[in-house]
Amino acid sequence: MSQNSRPVYLKLRDIISAAIIDGTYPEGAMLPSVRAFAAEQGANPLTVAKAYQQFQLDGLVDVQRGVGMTVAAGARDRLRMAERRIFIEQEWPEIRARMSRLGISATDFLAENLG
């Protein structure tokens, strides 16, 4: 499924996941409120709530009634491992196939881009 055809709530979830992984929202940090994040992203609050609900179901956030959601302990590591698995199982085979079609070896690519 291409990035453009993914449901909006999954795209929003990806944005929050990336922010947790890169440390923008470290463990224990408050996530933006549903309304604030919806306004920031130009999204419907119900769509944001659906993305946040998935984080809750996955145990990646702790909910404090009347306060908001905080990033759960271990969320960063769990998200990073999940993203690595997706990259290795889904994205890398497509990249490797495209490199092969274009006649780019991994050795040549690394030499040209790291050297």
N, C-alpha and C positions, 0 to 999 in steps of 0.2 A: 504494500500500500504506500503510495507516495505521500510525502509530507503534506501536500496540498489537499489530498482527499481524506485526511484524517479528521475525525470529529474535533470540534473546537475545544471541548473539555479535555481531550487528550493533549492537544497543543498547549493548553494552559497548564496542565499537569507537568508537561515537559519543561516548561519555563520554571515552575517552582522546583522541580527535581534538580534542574541544573543549578539553581540558586542555592539549594541545600548542599549539593555536591561541591560547589566552588566556595562554600563558606559564607555566602551572603547571608544565609539564615543558618547559623550554627545550631548545634543541639541546645535545646532550652530556649532558643529565640522565638519570639512571637512572629507568626506569619501575619501578613496584612489581613485586615478584615475582608470578608467577602465583598462588601460594597467598595472598599478602597481598591482592591485588586481589580474588580470589574471595571471601575472607572479608569484605572491606569491602563488596562489592556483594551478598553473599548468593547467590553464583553457584557453579556447579560449576567446579572448576579446569580440567576438560577444555574447557569452554565458553570460559573465559578464554584458554586456550592456543590455541584456534582463532582468537579475535580477534587475539591477539598474532601468530600465524603469518601472518595476512593483512598486518599491518604489515610483517613481515619480507619477505614476497613482494613488497610494493609498494616496498621499499627505504626505508621511513620510519624504521626502527630498525636499529641495528648490534648484532649479537649477540656477546657475549664469553663464551665457554664458561666455566662455573663462576662467572661474575660476574653476568651478567644482560644486559638490553637497555638501550641508551641511544638517545635521540632522535637520528636522523641529521641531518647538516647539510642544510639546505634543506627539512626536513620540514614546518615551520610554513607556509612559503610555498606548498608543493605542496598541503597540506591546505586552506589558505584558498582557493586557486584552485578546487579541486575542490568545496568547499562553496558557493562563489559560483556555480559553474556549475549545481549542483543547485538552488540557490535560484532562479536566473533561469529555468532550463528547466522545472522541475517545480513548485516551490512558488509562485512569483510568479503564474503563470497562474491558479492556484486562488484565490489571494488577490484578484487583480484581478477575477475572475469574481464572487466573493462580494461585493466592494465594489460592483460594478455591480448585482447583484441587490438590494442594500440601498440603492441610490441614493447611494452615497458617491463623490464625485469625488476624485481624487488631490489636487487643489488644496485642496478643503475639508478633507480629512483632514490634510494638512500644516499648514494654517492653524490647525486646532483643536488639533493635538497638538504643534506646535513653537512656537506663538506664545503 
